[in-house]
Amino acid sequence: MPGQRLLNRIAIVTGASQGIGREVCNQFFEEGALLVCADIRPLGQGETLSTHEWMAQKGGKAIFFRMDVGSADDWKALIAKTVEEYGRLDIIVNNAAICLEASNPQPIDEVDEDAFDAHMRVNARGVFLGSKYAVKQFKTQEPQPCGVRGWIVNFASMVSHMGMQGLTGYTASKGAVAAMTKTIALDVAKQGIVANCICPGFSQTAMLENALGSVGALSVAAEAVKSSIPRGLFGETIDHGRAAVYLASDDAKWVTGISLNVDGGISAQ
């Protein structure tokens, strides 16, 4: 059950308007964090209430910041706004991502080059910039009582460690996130900053539905994918939200540079 593991910690979550990012915000709120919900738009697919408004209705403290994660200027402005609003930054969750190939996978010789570049810009460059500018802020701050100055939680994917036919841009960008996280962890370990990533498997999100149709409708494609998961069921956004709570908490103060597979056992095969 949620407690107060992140009490008064200041957290930025990118891609906060829907899916995993929205649930990370919810779980962080349940654990006492104060939030900056960053996204290119306030409302996600199928949502009627923005994440920061939803947090406010639940009694939480959250603000929205509109941004393009591929823009260094937007990142500088986001960090400055966070510090202006809350006085410091404790946690950065680099979750924002795209998968333009989900509904139309293509073999390597047919991959659209602009689409490939778009995946790298959002999924990999976005994590690079978020980590870079968060670290710059972390280094100006006194550490928390546990000795950590800042927590970086990046979202990679199960495809960071395996191929997936037709998803060249997505797999390349998510592989970059997993590898980059290890290097970031080494770069900042002596400064009291930890960096880890989460590798989600097939989970009930808009991205999966765009690829398979409604997973709730149990389409033929969805059933085929579901049967490939050792646990025999799709993940839920809360599974990744709770994993993020752990990696952003004092419990993970001596955990850095890992890729945490939250995938129902797929990576164990």
Order of alpha helices (4+ residues) and beta strands (2+ residues): beta-alpha-beta-alpha-beta-alpha-beta-alpha-alpha-beta-alpha-beta-alpha-alpha-alpha-beta
